[in-house]
Amino acid sequence: MIIYGRFASSLVLAEHGDGKLNMVTLNAVTAASKLGDVSVLVTGADMKSIAQQLTKVEHVKRVIMAEDEKLKVQLPELVTNVVLASQKRFGFSSIIAGSSTFGRGIIPRVAAKLDVSPISDITFIHSENTFSRPIYAGSAICKVKSLASVKLITVRGTAFSPANIGGGSGAIEIAPSADLDFAKTEFLSQDVSNSGRPDLQTAKIVVSGGRGVGSSENFKLIYDLAHKLNGGVGASRAAVDAGYAPNDLQVGQTGKIVAPELYIAVGISGAIQHLAGMKDSKTIVAINKDPDAPIFQVADFGLKADLFQAIPELIKALE
Amino acid sequence: MRALVGVKRVIDYAVKIRVKPDKTGVIHENVQNSMNPFDEIALEEAVRLKEKNVIKDIVAVSLGPPKAQEILRTALAKGADRAIHVEVDDKIAEKIEPLNVAKVIAKIVQNEKIDVVFVGKQAIDDDSNQTAQILASLLDWPQALFASKVEPEGDTFKVTREIDGGHDTIRVKLPAVISTDLRLNEPRYATLPNIMKAKKKPLEKKTPSDYGVEIIPQTEILEVTDPPVRQAGVFVDDVQMLIAKLKEKGVLKQ
């Protein structure tokens, strides 16, 4: 492990939901460990068990815990104030979160208060101030040097291996008190689709359906194949727009970025915006009846076939 | 209610971009440009709220090179009442960061007594996804990000947001910043009569210094390169061959 600068220290914003640590936090810890001693901030209503878990994560030296009923839904406006209070006390050289809706909501908000330009969605760390990140839907990679006094960073989870749980020996500290009286935002409700499938962004295998699937009923084929492979389910924007699959399954520039061991694209043509979300997968399989579909240009294995024949056959063969 | 909509001129989403041989950026010459698709959605939402008499006045703002004027005219043709072009030269335009943009917009918000700001959730060129958040923070306003449904209720907006794993609903008290997701609406096309009318709508020209903002980038672009190219794959004849290949590669268990 390389640590840049003698007193470099980084703060990771831990993400959690349903009483469980979100795995992207572990990817962020790995990225943070390349930038200095790692502290993790965890905010919420009842955080003891997650904080305990975080103390055991490798690289983690300190777990800062902010518990308050008002932090229960982790409104970015409130979490920002906790991050700022922690920054004031500890003076981190970098503040890092996964580039999820949680991280994207908070990192730029904190950055503005510190008058620094944040760096979004980094995929590589060259040094304490030099990073790579994709631009133009992943059609180009930009290497940037940040001149900011504090580096405010979101990291692409799939680009960093997760830190191990175990082996760490962090100590829990109570977060410095922060203003939690921002009354201009009210959380009303949440509807998180519980598919029972492995999480799309951490699944080893992902099966995605596109417009070619034809209907939401037919999308069952995609679920069936994913089930057989114990994989996650994804969708192209076309499939989501057509109502075949819910929005949160969308893979691409404006949806989820995935990089599983195996990505199976079914009835997906392969627009730039979709490729942006999956082209770092280890092995890509494309099943499409159009031999000219651009998806075949990135596929390791292409099968030119009618998906309504090929998928049931594939499911059967995997029995 | 007065709305400000931030719009950015970007290389059209359908263009396959090319990296400059000297690795300083991507090729902008002779390439189709258009309004950032997320900003079109932001504008459309403001226009719809104007049609429902929720919003009275829509100011479209763009910080960018001389040609950014073109997309401001488009914004006017689609229903914005007036536009402010904060002009910078092409060289500086390439270095602008969301922090710079947000600082300029924050000043305009104060000057124009804006109640709600709509911006796209991200620009498809730099893919930063920061401007709304930074702006809300600078103004100490609430932020409603990745909106897929916006419902005005008195001096609040109820906003349904696209989040990982589903969606949530929050209520933000005005004044507020809202960033728009793809699913919010279907932007309209500008009709020819409206394009003609837009030519008569006011378009103010300003510079960052008019707002006391100096464009000082904090991020230096060292190099822009092509992403690694995937090795060409092969076509398989049938499902059996596909499974055999995947097993051979160790992706599927034997």
Interface residues (C-beta under 8 A of the other chain):
Chain A: G17 L75 P76 E77 T80 S99 S100 T101 F102 R104 G105 I106 I107 P108 R109 V110 A111 A112 K113 D115 V116 S117 P118 I119 S120 D121 T130 R133 P134 I135 Y136 A137 G138 S139 A140 I141 C142 K143 V144 K145 S146 L147 A148 F182 A183 K184 T185 E186 F187 L188 S189 Q190 D191 V192 S193 D199 Q201 R237 V240 P246 N247 D248 Q253 T254 K256 E261 L262 I272 Q273 K279 K282 T283 I284 V285 P291 F296 Q297 V298 A299 D300 F301 G302 L303 K304 A305 A310 E313 L314 A317 L318
Chain B: I11 Y13 K16 I17 V19 V26 E97 P98 L99 A102 K121 Q122 I124 D125 D126 D127 S128 N129 Q130 T131 Q133 I134 L135 A136 S137 L138 W141 P142 Q143 A144 L145 F146 S148 K158 R161 E162 I163 D164 G165 G166 H167 D168 T169 I170 R171 V172 K173 A176 D181 L182 R183 P217 Q218 T219 E220 I221 L222 E223 V224 T225 D226 P227 R230 Q231 A232 G233 V234 F235 V236 D238 V239 Q240 L242 I243 K245 L246 K249 V251 L252
